Amino acid sequence: MIFDPRLCELGEGPLWHPIREQMFWFDINNQKLLSQDRDGPREWRFPEIVSAAGWVSDDVLLIAGERDLFLFDLETEEVETLCLLEQDKPKNRPNDGRADPNGGFWIGTMAKDEAIGAGAIYRYYRGELRKLFSGISIPNAICFPPGGGFAHYADTVTQKVMKVRLDAEGWPNGTPEVFLDLASEGHYPDGAVIDANGVMWLAQWGASRVAAYDTQGNFLRAIGVDAPQTTCPAFAGPQLSALVVTSARKNLDAAALQAAPLSGATFVIEGASRGQYEHQVIIG
């Protein structure tokens, strides 16, 4: 089912704001933040690439941009830089990101031309931006099980989703381990979210689906989407029972677009499971 018919070149970063009861997501290549609420569709265009967000308050989002993490007031459209992000790497951009249970915000970066190993994964927490993992090509699948304790992330080109233990403040504490290895199936992990039962819902680039895996990494089921390049899921709605999935048109030729004309739309899957509320980002 279509949640929003606007076609994104590279849809990403869906976020359900639990106070506003409003859905947000990004079209990375077109430098847009999009939204859908009771009043209909909205969008904001930025002078740089934007890719992911967390909610700070009723009206303010933390947004990851090319040069910084910044605060964006949805009502006044005022922008305030929170901290700089890879200002020494103008060929990079942000990609997948999500708030963690401690109120931190994780964000991955990558080369605009997808150069191998050019990116990293960072965490902003109470005024500090710290690099967590380097040598990342396409950061994705940043998500957190209920209760904290662990984080997941992926470098899409490796076809693996990782799991790393966290300390009491939410910083990685230990060596990351492989949670999913999809190489034998030929799947590439993109964005992911974890539901209230600890099940991971993982978009798989090029597979026209979102797949569910239990806490041990066992495959449970997959739900098809009418777009080959699914990018990221997020739970939405007052009961968090709707799974919203972004997608992309990027790099699809005319034949592929004719076969999948809804590529780039944002989809919704009703009743797949019940999600967790997205965590609030704590600024200071």
Helices and strands as residue ranges (DSSP letters): E 2-4, E 11-17, E 22-27, E 32-37, E 40-45, E 50-55, E 60-65, E 68-73, E 79-84, E 92-99, E 105-111, E 119-125, E 128-136, E 139-143, E 150-155, G 156-158, E 160-165, E 177-181, G 183-185, E 188-194, E 200-205, E 209-213, E 219-224, E 230-236, E 242-247, H 254-259, E 266-270
